[in-house]
Amino acid sequence: MNDKNDLDRAWIESQLASAEWLTSSFSSGGTNCVQVAFLDQGLVALRDSKNPHKPAHLFTDAEYDAFTGGIARGELRRP
């Protein structure tokens, strides 16, 4: 993928509408957590399970790997 910002908005909406959202097994009943969906063309969507109607955040595979890697290494902890 060249640039996720150049993708057709209707295509993105279609992908999100048919996405299989995954929830962490550590979640309390699927609420109060982050959900992830792996879309076509190397995109990953993240959303808040409490507010699934709000826009999802879109990442490329590389951005998502950097994000989750930063979490695993403790780089994103509040000071």
N, C-alpha and C positions, 0 to 999 in steps of 0.2 A: 504494500500500500504506500502511495506517495504521501498523501496528507489527509488525515481523517476529517479535517475541516472542509475539504473539497467534495466530500461525499454528498449525494443527493439526500435531502432531508426526508423525503418520502420513503426512500430505501431504508434509512436509519429507523424511521418510525415502524416500518414493516418488520424489520429485524427485532425491534424491541417488543412489538406486539406478540410475536411468535416465540420469543426467547424462553428458554428453560432456566428459570432463576434458581440458583443454588444458595442454600442457607447453611451456615456453620452448624455442625453437630453440637456445638457448645451453646447454641441459641436456646432461649427459654420459650419454646413453642413457636419459633419462627418470627417472633417480634423483638423489637429493640436490638436489631443487629444490621449488619451490612449484607446485602445479597449480591451475587455476581452472576453474570451470564456471558458465555463465550459466543460471540457473534461471528458471522462470516467475514471474510477479508481481513482477518487478524485483528479484530476489535474485541475489546472486553468492556462490558458495561457494569457499573456499580450503582446500587441504589440503597436507600434507607428503607428497611422493611416496614417501619412505622408510617412512611409517606411514599408508597409505591407510585402514587399519581404524579409526584414531582419528577422533573427531568433527571434521567440517569447521567452519571458522569461517564464519559467515554475515554478509553485508553487504548493505545496500540498494545500489542503483545509485549513489546520492549518496555513501554512505560509501566505496564502492569507488573512485569517481572521486577523492575526497579523499585516500584512501590512496595510489593510484598517482600522483596529482599530487604528493604530498609526497615520494615516492621520486624522481620525475623532477626535482624542484627541490632534491634533496639534503637535505631536512629530516629525514630519518630515518636519517642516518648516525650511527654510534657516535662519541661525542666522543673 
